[in-house]
Amino acid sequence: MKTQWLLFALIVVLAKNGFAQEYYPAAQYTEASYSDLEKRLDALETSFINSEEPAADKGWEDVDIITKPTQKWTGRIHFDYWGFPKESALPNFLEEDDADVGPRDVLGFRRLRLGLQGDVSETMHYKIEMDFAAPDNFAFKDAYIGWNELPLLHTVLLGNQKRPYGLDMLNSSRYTVFMERSLYIDALNPDARRFGLQSYGLSENQAWNWRYGVMLLDNLQAVGHQRTDNYQSEVAGRLANTIWYDELSGGRGYAHWAISGSAAFPGDGDDDIFQTRPEARTDDKWFDTGDLSANSYQLIGLESVINIGAFQIGGEYQATFAQRASGAGNDLSFGGGYAYMSYWLTGEHTPWERKSGTMGRTKPFENFFIVRDCNGCRQHGWGAWQVAARYSHADFTDEDIFGGVGDTFTFGMNWWWSPNSRMQFNYINGSISERVATGAPSTDGWYNVYGLRFMVDF
């Protein structure tokens, strides 16, 4: 600021010595005008000094802080191709209602999302995200307002948000190792998000994080509201711990574990039906318990991940216990989970977000590209290559419920072109047993599926 005043004074001195008279008529610059200019300069300087001094002495309570809401646009495009080369009669029937006709190939958008998020003030933020993959049935995903820096509660979100259980669901689809979530995790938490009020916390050393709250069981993403006197709610939470994190290597080594749980009260609603696809985008859900007539059910889940450089191993298991209404039959129990391992052929690693206890974004050492230089020689970068394998198990059969027992093995390959773009390939070999469906040719079957996904996000 002193430099600005010196420059202004220099202009005045030059004007007094006739510099400006070469460009403007001399009659305009009289002694009176110079004197008036000096008075105005003194007045401006005094005004500036007086306006600055009080600000240094003011406390925060006396300072008016005015902010405007911020905005950040986000989006993702996931384009899929799914093929079904061969399967037995039961999967054919479950998909096409005909034991002799196999599932049809699938070509189209898996996700087509556009979102907006930002801060409303120093302590409030918002997010809304819409999915347009089905143009005749738009759906919102994350849609909430939030309060930050709260005593005890830390951050609180009100609105549509992910339920706090299932690492496979909590991991963003932008970073997941496999194209689709595992059998049991998908069945117990379809579409992942529900309307609710949830608190998110983090310890000072980022070793512990937690989330808990109350959610509606109804999925509102396509309808936007619930009109009922039976709220069909659940209370759920998750406690996660990054038990080891190698700071010196930039997080190339870490270990994580978490426990989660839920107590749900579907009442007379239909939210006690557990269904899932065979880890592929089939039209119908091949595993289906039907109506359990349960007044309540509880879920408990355990999860763990260990990462050492380019190698990672992880998995989780969930168990569910349902209490049926009087006269509906004995109480039920189901269970399932998965285990996987992955390896980066090009040496990268999968980052870990300690604030949320979830996977982060991989950054290739070198982005994929093919160009010709000025000498006509071809130059290229390989991007990042990852291979992975997963085994999943789900048991939806108990007492008089025959939703099916599923076992799948998935081989996966990920080719990251850049931190925001990649290609995924999955080959799935699966089996179904103890699945009773009216008109089905048998209770057992097997299938093979392969999938290809092209994806970008911003």
DOMARVO-270751 format. One record per residue (C-alpha): residue number from 1; x, z, y. Coordinates in Angstrom, 1 decimal. Each point is the difference from the previous one (the first is absolute). Layout:
PT / NUM / X / Z / Y;
...
//
This chain:
PT / 1 / 0.0 / 0.0 / 0.0;
PT / 2 / 3.0 / 0.7 / 2.4;
PT / 3 / 1.1 / -3.6 / -0.6;
PT / 4 / -3.4 / -1.3 / 1.2;
PT / 5 / 0.2 / 2.0 / 3.2;
PT / 6 / 3.6 / -1.1 / 0.7;
PT / 7 / -1.1 / -3.6 / -0.5;
PT / 8 / -2.9 / 0.5 / 2.4;
PT / 9 / 2.4 / 1.5 / 2.6;
PT / 10 / 2.4 / -2.9 / -0.4;
PT / 11 / -2.8 / -2.4 / 0.8;
PT / 12 / -0.8 / 2.0 / 3.1;
PT / 13 / 3.6 / -0.1 / 1.2;
PT / 14 / 0.3 / -3.7 / -0.6;
PT / 15 / -3.2 / -0.6 / 1.9;
PT / 16 / 1.4 / 2.1 / 2.9;
PT / 17 / 3.2 / -2.2 / 0.1;
PT / 18 / -1.9 / -3.2 / 0.2;
PT / 19 / 0.1 / -1.1 / -3.7;
PT / 20 / -3.7 / -0.5 / -0.1;
PT / 21 / -0.1 / -1.8 / 3.3;
PT / 22 / 1.5 / -3.1 / -1.7;
PT / 23 / -3.2 / -0.4 / -1.9;
PT / 24 / -2.6 / 1.5 / 2.3;
PT / 25 / -0.6 / -0.4 / 3.7;
PT / 26 / 2.1 / 2.5 / 2.0;
PT / 27 / -3.0 / 0.9 / 2.1;
PT / 28 / -1.4 / 1.9 / -2.9;
PT / 29 / 2.8 / 2.5 / -0.2;
PT / 30 / 0.1 / 2.2 / 3.0;
PT / 31 / 1.5 / 3.5 / 0.4;
PT / 32 / -3.5 / 1.4 / -0.2;
PT / 33 / -0.6 / -1.7 / -3.4;
PT / 34 / 3.3 / 1.2 / -1.4;
PT / 35 / -0.9 / 3.6 / 1.1;
PT / 36 / -3.4 / -0.3 / -1.6;
PT / 37 / 1.5 / -1.3 / -3.2;
PT / 38 / 2.4 / 3.0 / -0.2;
PT / 39 / -2.9 / 2.4 / 0.5;
PT / 40 / -1.9 / -1.6 / -2.8;
PT / 41 / 3.0 / 0.2 / -2.2;
PT / 42 / 0.4 / 3.7 / 0.7;
PT / 43 / -3.7 / 0.6 / -0.6;
PT / 44 / 0.2 / -1.8 / -3.4;
PT / 45 / 3.1 / 1.9 / -1.1;
PT / 46 / -1.6 / 3.4 / 1.0;
PT / 47 / -3.2 / -1.0 / -1.9;
PT / 48 / 2.0 / -0.9 / -3.1;
PT / 49 / 1.9 / 3.3 / 0.0;
PT / 50 / -3.1 / 2.1 / 0.5;
PT / 51 / -1.8 / -1.9 / -2.8;
PT / 52 / 2.8 / 0.6 / -2.5;
PT / 53 / 0.8 / 3.7 / 0.6;
PT / 54 / -3.3 / 1.4 / -1.0;
PT / 55 / 0.0 / -1.9 / -3.3;
PT / 56 / 3.2 / 1.8 / -1.1;
PT / 57 / -1.6 / 3.4 / 0.7;
PT / 58 / -3.4 / -0.7 / -1.7;
PT / 59 / -0.9 / 1.4 / -3.3;
PT / 60 / -1.6 / -2.2 / -2.7;
PT / 61 / -3.3 / 1.5 / 0.7;
PT / 62 / 0.1 / -1.3 / 3.6;
PT / 63 / 1.0 / -3.6 / -0.9;
PT / 64 / -2.8 / -2.5 / -0.6;
PT / 65 / 1.0 / -2.1 / -3.1;
PT / 66 / -2.1 / -3.2 / -0.2;
PT / 67 / 0.4 / -2.3 / -3.0;
PT / 68 / -1.9 / -3.0 / -1.2;
PT / 69 / -0.9 / -0.7 / -3.6;
PT / 70 / 2.6 / -2.1 / -1.9;
PT / 71 / -0.6 / -2.6 / -2.6;
PT / 72 / 2.0 / -1.6 / -2.8;
PT / 73 / -1.4 / -2.8 / -2.2;
PT / 74 / 0.7 / 0.0 / -3.7;
PT / 75 / -0.9 / -2.3 / -2.9;
PT / 76 / 0.7 / -1.2 / -3.5;
PT / 77 / -0.7 / -3.1 / -2.0;
PT / 78 / 0.1 / 0.2 / -3.9;
PT / 79 / -0.8 / -3.2 / -1.8;
PT / 80 / -0.4 / 0.2 / -3.8;
PT / 81 / -0.1 / -2.2 / -3.1;
PT / 82 / -1.0 / 1.6 / -3.3;
PT / 83 / 0.0 / -1.7 / -3.4;
PT / 84 / -1.4 / 1.1 / -3.4;
PT / 85 / 1.9 / -2.0 / -2.7;
PT / 86 / -1.4 / 1.7 / -3.1;
PT / 87 / -2.2 / 3.0 / -0.9;
PT / 88 / -2.3 / 1.2 / -2.8;
PT / 89 / -3.8 / -0.1 / -0.2;
PT / 90 / -0.6 / 3.4 / 1.6;
PT / 91 / 1.7 / -0.7 / 3.4;
PT / 92 / -1.8 / -3.4 / 0.0;
PT / 93 / -3.3 / 1.7 / -0.4;
PT / 94 / 0.7 / 2.7 / 2.6;
PT / 95 / 0.9 / -2.7 / 2.6;
PT / 96 / -2.2 / -3.0 / -0.9;
PT / 97 / -2.7 / 1.5 / -2.2;
PT / 98 / 1.1 / -2.5 / -2.6;
PT / 99 / 2.5 / 0.9 / -2.8;
PT / 100 / 1.1 / -3.6 / -0.2;
PT / 101 / 0.7 / -0.7 / 3.7;
PT / 102 / 3.1 / 1.4 / 1.6;
PT / 103 / 0.3 / 1.4 / 3.5;
PT / 104 / 0.4 / -2.6 / 2.7;
PT / 105 / 3.1 / -0.2 / 2.1;
PT / 106 / -0.1 / 1.5 / 3.5;
PT / 107 / 1.4 / -1.6 / 3.2;
PT / 108 / -0.6 / 1.5 / 3.4;
PT / 109 / 0.7 / 2.8 / 2.5;
PT / 110 / 0.4 / 3.5 / -1.4;
PT / 111 / 0.4 / 1.5 / 3.5;
PT / 112 / -0.5 / -1.5 / 3.4;
PT / 113 / 0.2 / 2.9 / 2.5;
PT / 114 / 0.3 / 0.4 / 3.8;
PT / 115 / 0.4 / 3.4 / 1.6;
PT / 116 / 0.5 / 1.7 / 3.3;
PT / 117 / 1.5 / 3.4 / 0.6;
PT / 118 / 1.5 / 2.0 / 2.8;
PT / 119 / -0.1 / 3.2 / 2.1;
PT / 120 / -3.0 / 1.1 / 2.1;
PT / 121 / 2.0 / 2.8 / 1.7;
PT / 122 / 3.0 / 2.2 / -0.6;
PT / 123 / -1.8 / 1.8 / -2.9;
PT / 124 / -2.6 / -2.6 / -1.3;
PT / 125 / 0.3 / -3.3 / -1.8;
PT / 126 / -2.2 / -2.5 / -1.8;
PT / 127 / 0.1 / -2.7 / -2.7;
PT / 128 / -2.5 / -2.6 / -1.2;
PT / 129 / 0.7 / -2.7 / -2.6;
PT / 130 / -2.3 / -2.7 / -1.3;
PT / 131 / 0.2 / -2.0 / -3.2;
PT / 132 / -1.3 / -3.6 / 0.1;
PT / 133 / 1.0 / -1.0 / -3.6;
PT / 134 / -3.7 / -0.4 / -0.8;
PT / 135 / -1.5 / -1.8 / 3.0;
PT / 136 / -3.6 / 0.8 / -1.2;
PT / 137 / 0.8 / 3.7 / -0.3;
PT / 138 / 2.3 / 1.3 / 2.7;
PT / 139 / 1.4 / 3.5 / -0.6;
PT / 140 / 1.9 / 2.5 / 2.1;
PT / 141 / 2.9 / 1.9 / -1.5;
PT / 142 / 1.7 / 2.6 / 2.2;
PT / 143 / -2.3 / 0.9 / 2.9;
PT / 144 / 0.6 / 3.4 / 1.6;
PT / 145 / 0.9 / 2.0 / 3.1;
PT / 146 / 2.6 / 2.7 / -0.2;
PT / 147 / 1.3 / 3.1 / 1.8;
PT / 148 / 3.8 / 0.8 / -0.1;
PT / 149 / 2.1 / 3.1 / 0.5;
PT / 150 / -2.8 / 2.4 / -0.8;
PT / 151 / 0.7 / 3.7 / -0.9;
PT / 152 / 0.0 / 0.6 / -3.8;
PT / 153 / -1.8 / -3.3 / -0.7;
PT / 154 / 2.8 / -2.3 / 1.4;
PT / 155 / -1.8 / -3.4 / 0.0;
PT / 156 / -3.7 / -0.4 / -0.7;
PT / 157 / -1.7 / -3.3 / -0.7;
PT / 158 / -3.8 / -0.6 / 0.1;
PT / 159 / -1.3 / -3.2 / -1.5;
PT / 160 / 0.8 / -2.4 / -2.9;
PT / 161 / 3.3 / 0.8 / -1.5;
PT / 162 / 1.8 / 0.2 / -3.4;
PT / 163 / -1.0 / 2.8 / -2.3;
PT / 164 / 2.9 / 2.4 / -0.6;
PT / 165 / 0.7 / -0.7 / -3.7;
PT / 166 / 1.7 / -2.6 / -2.1;
PT / 167 / 3.5 / -1.1 / 1.1;
PT / 168 / -0.8 / -3.5 / -1.2;
PT / 169 / -2.9 / -0.1 / 2.5;
PT / 170 / 1.8 / 1.7 / 2.9;
PT / 171 / 2.8 / -2.5 / -0.2;
PT / 172 / -0.8 / -2.9 / 2.4;
PT / 173 / -0.8 / -3.4 / -1.7;
PT / 174 / 2.8 / -1.4 / 2.3;
PT / 175 / 2.6 / 1.9 / -2.1;
PT / 176 / -1.4 / 0.6 / -3.5;
PT / 177 / 2.2 / -1.1 / -2.9;
PT / 178 / -2.9 / -1.6 / -2.0;
PT / 179 / -2.8 / -2.3 / 1.2;
PT / 180 / -2.8 / 2.3 / -1.0;
PT / 181 / -0.3 / 3.8 / -0.4;
PT / 182 / 0.0 / 1.5 / -3.5;
PT / 183 / -3.2 / 0.4 / -2.2;
PT / 184 / -0.8 / 3.7 / 0.4;
PT / 185 / 1.1 / 0.4 / 3.6;
PT / 186 / -2.2 / -2.9 / 1.1;
PT / 187 / -3.0 / 1.2 / -1.9;
PT / 188 / 0.0 / 3.5 / 1.5;
PT / 189 / 0.6 / -1.2 / 3.5;
PT / 190 / -1.5 / -3.5 / 0.5;
PT / 191 / 0.8 / -1.4 / 3.5;
PT / 192 / 1.9 / 3.2 / 0.7;
PT / 193 / -1.6 / 0.7 / 3.4;
PT / 194 / -3.0 / 2.2 / 0.8;
PT / 195 / -1.5 / 1.4 / 3.2;
PT / 196 / 1.2 / 3.6 / 0.6;
PT / 197 / 1.8 / 2.6 / 2.0;
PT / 198 / 3.6 / 0.5 / -1.2;
PT / 199 / 3.0 / 2.0 / 1.2;
PT / 200 / 3.6 / -1.3 / -0.4;
PT / 201 / 3.0 / 2.3 / 0.2;
PT / 202 / 3.8 / -0.2 / -0.2;
PT / 203 / 2.7 / 2.7 / -0.2;
PT / 204 / 2.8 / 0.0 / 2.6;
PT / 205 / 2.7 / -1.2 / -2.5;
PT / 206 / -2.4 / -2.7 / -1.3;
PT / 207 / 0.4 / 1.3 / -3.6;
PT / 208 / -3.7 / 0.9 / -0.3;
PT / 209 / -3.1 / -1.9 / 1.1;
PT / 210 / -3.7 / 0.7 / -0.7;
PT / 211 / -3.5 / -1.4 / 0.6;
PT / 212 / -3.4 / 1.5 / -0.7;
PT / 213 / -3.5 / -0.4 / 1.1;
PT / 214 / -3.6 / -0.8 / -0.8;
PT / 215 / -1.2 / -3.5 / -0.7;
PT / 216 / -3.2 / -1.8 / -0.9;
PT / 217 / -0.2 / -1.6 / -3.4;
PT / 218 / -2.1 / -2.9 / 1.2;
PT / 219 / 2.1 / -3.1 / 0.8;
PT / 220 / -1.1 / -1.0 / 3.6;
PT / 221 / 2.5 / -2.9 / 0.6;
PT / 222 / -2.6 / -2.7 / -0.4;
PT / 223 / -3.1 / 1.8 / 1.4;
PT / 224 / 1.5 / 2.3 / 2.7;
PT / 225 / -2.4 / 2.9 / -0.5;
PT / 226 / -1.7 / 2.4 / -2.5;
PT / 227 / -3.7 / 0.6 / 0.2;
PT / 228 / -0.7 / 2.9 / -2.4;
PT / 229 / -0.6 / 3.8 / -0.2;
PT / 230 / 2.4 / 0.2 / -2.9;
PT / 231 / 3.5 / -0.4 / 1.5;
PT / 232 / 1.8 / -0.4 / -3.3;
PT / 233 / 3.2 / 1.6 / 1.3;
PT / 234 / 3.4 / 1.0 / -1.3;
PT / 235 / 2.7 / 2.4 / 1.0;
PT / 236 / 3.5 / -1.4 / -0.7;
PT / 237 / 3.7 / 0.7 / 0.8;
PT / 238 / 3.6 / -0.9 / -0.9;
PT / 239 / 3.2 / 2.0 / 0.3;
PT / 240 / 3.2 / -2.1 / -0.2;
PT / 241 / 3.7 / 0.9 / 0.0;
PT / 242 / 3.1 / -2.2 / 0.5;
PT / 243 / 2.1 / 2.3 / -2.1;
PT / 244 / 3.2 / -2.0 / 0.6;
PT / 245 / 0.8 / -2.5 / 2.7;
PT / 246 / 3.6 / -1.4 / 0.4;
PT / 247 / 0.5 / -0.2 / 3.8;
PT / 248 / 3.6 / -1.3 / -0.3;
PT / 249 / -1.1 / -3.2 / -1.8;
PT / 250 / -2.9 / -0.6 / 2.3;
PT / 251 / -2.6 / 1.1 / -2.5;
PT / 252 / 1.2 / -2.1 / -3.0;
PT / 253 / -0.4 / 3.1 / -2.1;
PT / 254 / -3.0 / 2.2 / -0.1;
PT / 255 / -2.5 / 1.8 / -2.3;
PT / 256 / -3.6 / 0.7 / 0.6;
PT / 257 / -2.8 / 1.9 / -1.6;
PT / 258 / -3.6 / 0.8 / 1.0;
PT / 259 / -3.1 / 1.7 / -1.3;
PT / 260 / -3.5 / -1.1 / 1.1;
PT / 261 / -3.6 / 1.0 / -0.8;
PT / 262 / -3.6 / -0.6 / 0.8;
PT / 263 / -3.4 / 1.7 / -0.5;
PT / 264 / -2.8 / -2.5 / 0.3;
PT / 265 / -3.8 / 0.5 / 0.1;
PT / 266 / -1.8 / -3.3 / -0.6;
PT / 267 / -3.4 / 1.7 / -0.5;
PT / 268 / -2.6 / -2.6 / -1.0;
PT / 269 / 2.1 / -2.9 / 1.4;
PT / 270 / 1.9 / -2.7 / -1.9;
PT / 271 / 3.5 / 1.2 / 1.0;
PT / 272 / 0.6 / 1.4 / -3.5;
PT / 273 / 0.5 / -3.5 / -1.5;
PT / 274 / 3.7 / -0.8 / -0.7;
PT / 275 / 0.8 / -3.8 / -0.2;
PT / 276 / 3.2 / -2.1 / 0.2;
PT / 277 / 1.4 / -3.4 / -0.5;
PT / 278 / 2.8 / -0.8 / -2.5;
PT / 279 / 2.7 / 0.2 / 2.8;
PT / 280 / -1.0 / -3.5 / 1.0;
PT / 281 / -2.6 / -1.6 / 2.3;
PT / 282 / -2.7 / -0.6 / -2.5;
PT / 283 / -3.6 / -0.5 / 1.2;
PT / 284 / -1.3 / 2.9 / -2.1;
PT / 285 / 1.3 / 3.4 / -0.8;
PT / 286 / 0.9 / 0.2 / -3.7;
PT / 287 / 0.2 / 3.8 / -0.2;
PT / 288 / -3.3 / 1.7 / 0.9;
PT / 289 / -1.3 / 3.5 / -0.8;
PT / 290 / -3.5 / -0.7 / 1.3;
PT / 291 / -2.0 / 2.8 / 1.5;
PT / 292 / 1.4 / 3.3 / -1.0;
PT / 293 / -2.9 / 2.1 / 1.4;
PT / 294 / 2.6 / 2.4 / 1.3;
PT / 295 / -0.8 / 2.6 / 2.7;
PT / 296 / 3.7 / 0.5 / 0.7;
PT / 297 / 3.4 / -0.9 / -1.1;
PT / 298 / 3.6 / 1.0 / 0.7;
PT / 299 / 3.2 / -1.9 / 0.0;
PT / 300 / 3.6 / 1.2 / -0.2;
PT / 301 / 3.0 / -2.3 / 0.4;
PT / 302 / 3.8 / 0.3 / -0.4;
PT / 303 / 2.5 / -2.5 / 1.2;
PT / 304 / 3.8 / -0.5 / 0.2;
PT / 305 / 2.5 / -2.6 / 1.2;
PT / 306 / 3.8 / 0.0 / -0.4;
PT / 307 / 2.2 / -2.6 / 1.8;
PT / 308 / 3.7 / -0.5 / -0.5;
PT / 309 / 1.2 / -2.9 / 2.0;
PT / 310 / -1.5 / -3.3 / -1.3;
PT / 311 / -1.7 / 1.8 / -2.9;
PT / 312 / -3.4 / 1.8 / 0.1;
PT / 313 / -2.2 / 1.7 / -2.5;
PT / 314 / -3.3 / 1.6 / 0.6;
PT / 315 / -3.5 / 0.7 / -1.2;
PT / 316 / -3.1 / 2.2 / 0.2;
PT / 317 / -2.8 / 1.4 / -2.1;
PT / 318 / -3.5 / 1.0 / 0.9;
PT / 319 / -2.6 / 1.9 / -2.0;
PT / 320 / -3.7 / 0.2 / 0.8;
PT / 321 / -2.6 / 2.5 / -1.1;
PT / 322 / -3.7 / -0.7 / 0.5;
PT / 323 / -2.9 / 2.5 / -0.2;
PT / 324 / -3.2 / -1.8 / -1.0;
PT / 325 / -3.5 / 0.9 / 1.0;
PT / 326 / -2.2 / 2.1 / -2.3;
PT / 327 / -1.2 / -2.1 / -3.0;
PT / 328 / 2.4 / -2.9 / 0.7;
PT / 329 / 2.5 / 1.1 / -2.6;
PT / 330 / 3.3 / 1.8 / -0.4;
PT / 331 / 2.5 / 0.2 / 2.8;
PT / 332 / 2.6 / -2.8 / 0.1;
PT / 333 / 3.8 / -0.4 / 0.5;
PT / 334 / 2.0 / -3.2 / 0.6;
PT / 335 / 3.6 / -0.6 / 0.8;
PT / 336 / 2.7 / -2.6 / 0.6;
PT / 337 / 3.0 / -1.0 / 2.0;
PT / 338 / 3.1 / -2.3 / 0.0;
PT / 339 / 3.8 / 0.0 / 0.0;
PT / 340 / 2.2 / -2.7 / 1.4;
PT / 341 / 3.6 / -0.9 / 0.7;
PT / 342 / 1.4 / -2.5 / 2.5;
PT / 343 / 3.4 / -1.4 / 0.9;
PT / 344 / 1.3 / -2.0 / 3.0;
PT / 345 / 2.2 / -2.9 / -1.3;
PT / 346 / 1.4 / -0.6 / 3.5;
PT / 347 / 0.9 / 3.7 / 0.6;
PT / 348 / -2.7 / 1.1 / 2.5;
PT / 349 / -2.1 / 3.2 / -0.5;
PT / 350 / -3.6 / 1.0 / 0.5;
PT / 351 / -0.1 / 2.3 / 3.1;
PT / 352 / -2.0 / 3.3 / -0.1;
PT / 353 / -2.3 / 1.2 / 2.8;
PT / 354 / 0.5 / 3.7 / 0.0;
PT / 355 / -2.7 / 0.6 / 2.6;
PT / 356 / -2.7 / -1.4 / -2.3;
PT / 357 / 1.6 / 0.3 / -3.5;
PT / 358 / -0.4 / -3.8 / -0.6;
PT / 359 / 2.1 / -3.1 / -0.4;
PT / 360 / 1.4 / -1.7 / 3.1;
PT / 361 / 0.9 / -3.6 / 1.0;
PT / 362 / 3.0 / -1.6 / -1.8;
PT / 363 / 2.4 / -1.9 / 2.3;
PT / 364 / 2.0 / -2.7 / -1.8;
PT / 365 / 3.8 / -0.1 / 0.6;
PT / 366 / -0.5 / -3.7 / 0.7;
PT / 367 / -3.2 / -1.8 / 0.8;
PT / 368 / -1.0 / -3.1 / -2.0;
PT / 369 / 0.8 / -3.3 / 1.7;
PT / 370 / 1.2 / -3.5 / -0.7;
PT / 371 / 1.4 / -2.1 / 2.8;
PT / 372 / 2.6 / -2.7 / 0.7;
PT / 373 / 2.8 / 0.9 / 2.4;
PT / 374 / 1.5 / -2.3 / 2.6;
PT / 375 / 2.4 / -1.5 / -2.6;
PT / 376 / -2.9 / -0.9 / -2.3;
PT / 377 / 0.8 / 2.7 / -2.5;
PT / 378 / -2.9 / 2.1 / -1.5;
PT / 379 / 0.0 / 3.7 / 0.8;
PT / 380 / -2.3 / 2.5 / -1.6;
PT / 381 / -0.9 / 3.6 / -0.4;
PT / 382 / -1.5 / 1.5 / -3.2;
PT / 383 / -2.2 / 2.7 / 1.4;
PT / 384 / -0.7 / 3.1 / -2.2;
PT / 385 / -0.9 / -0.2 / -3.7;
PT / 386 / -1.6 / 2.8 / -2.0;
PT / 387 / -1.1 / 0.2 / -3.6;
PT / 388 / -2.3 / 2.7 / -1.4;
PT / 389 / -2.0 / 1.1 / -3.0;
PT / 390 / -3.1 / 2.3 / -0.3;
PT / 391 / -2.0 / 1.5 / -2.8;
PT / 392 / -3.5 / 1.2 / 0.8;
PT / 393 / -2.5 / 2.0 / -2.0;
PT / 394 / -3.6 / 0.9 / 0.7;
PT / 395 / -2.6 / 1.8 / -2.2;
PT / 396 / -3.6 / -0.3 / 1.1;
PT / 397 / -1.5 / 0.9 / -3.4;
PT / 398 / -1.3 / 3.5 / -0.8;
PT / 399 / -3.1 / 1.4 / -1.7;
PT / 400 / -2.8 / -2.7 / 0.4;
PT / 401 / 1.9 / -1.9 / 2.7;
PT / 402 / 1.9 / -3.1 / -1.2;
PT / 403 / 1.5 / -1.4 / 3.2;
PT / 404 / 3.1 / -1.1 / -1.9;
PT / 405 / 3.6 / 0.9 / -0.7;
PT / 406 / 2.5 / -2.3 / 1.7;
PT / 407 / 3.7 / -0.5 / -0.4;
PT / 408 / 1.9 / -2.6 / 2.0;
PT / 409 / 3.6 / -1.1 / 0.4;
PT / 410 / 1.0 / -1.8 / 3.2;
PT / 411 / 3.1 / -1.9 / 0.8;
PT / 412 / 0.5 / -0.5 / 3.8;
PT / 413 / 2.4 / -1.9 / 2.2;
PT / 414 / 0.1 / 0.3 / 3.8;
PT / 415 / 1.9 / -2.5 / 2.2;
PT / 416 / 0.2 / 1.3 / 3.6;
PT / 417 / 0.7 / -2.8 / 2.4;
PT / 418 / 0.2 / 2.4 / 3.0;
PT / 419 / -1.2 / 3.6 / 0.7;
PT / 420 / -3.5 / -1.5 / 0.8;
PT / 421 / -0.4 / -2.7 / -2.7;
PT / 422 / 0.4 / -0.3 / -3.7;
PT / 423 / -1.3 / -1.5 / -3.2;
PT / 424 / -1.2 / 2.0 / -3.1;
PT / 425 / -0.3 / -1.0 / -3.6;
PT / 426 / -1.7 / 2.1 / -2.7;
PT / 427 / -0.5 / -0.6 / -3.7;
PT / 428 / -2.4 / 2.3 / -1.7;
PT / 429 / -0.6 / 0.6 / -3.7;
PT / 430 / -2.9 / 2.4 / -0.6;
PT / 431 / -2.3 / 1.4 / -2.7;
PT / 432 / -3.5 / 1.6 / 0.0;
PT / 433 / -1.4 / 2.3 / -2.6;
PT / 434 / -3.1 / 2.2 / -0.5;
PT / 435 / -1.9 / -2.1 / 2.6;
PT / 436 / -3.7 / -0.2 / -0.8;
PT / 437 / -2.0 / -2.6 / 1.9;
PT / 438 / -3.5 / -1.3 / -0.9;
PT / 439 / 0.4 / -3.4 / -1.7;
PT / 440 / 3.8 / 0.2 / -0.3;
PT / 441 / 1.5 / -1.6 / -3.1;
PT / 442 / 2.3 / 3.0 / -0.6;
PT / 443 / 1.3 / 3.2 / 1.5;
PT / 444 / 3.6 / -1.0 / 0.0;
PT / 445 / 1.9 / -2.9 / 1.7;
PT / 446 / 3.2 / -1.2 / 1.6;
PT / 447 / 0.9 / -2.3 / 3.0;
PT / 448 / 2.9 / -1.6 / 1.9;
PT / 449 / 0.0 / -0.6 / 3.7;
PT / 450 / 2.5 / -1.3 / 2.5;
PT / 451 / -0.2 / 0.3 / 3.8;
PT / 452 / 1.8 / -1.5 / 3.0;
PT / 453 / -0.3 / 1.3 / 3.6;
PT / 454 / 1.4 / -1.2 / 3.3;
PT / 455 / -0.1 / 2.5 / 2.8;
PT / 456 / 0.9 / 0.6 / 3.6;
PT / 457 / -0.8 / 2.9 / 2.4;
PT / 458 / 0.7 / 0.7 / 3.6;
//
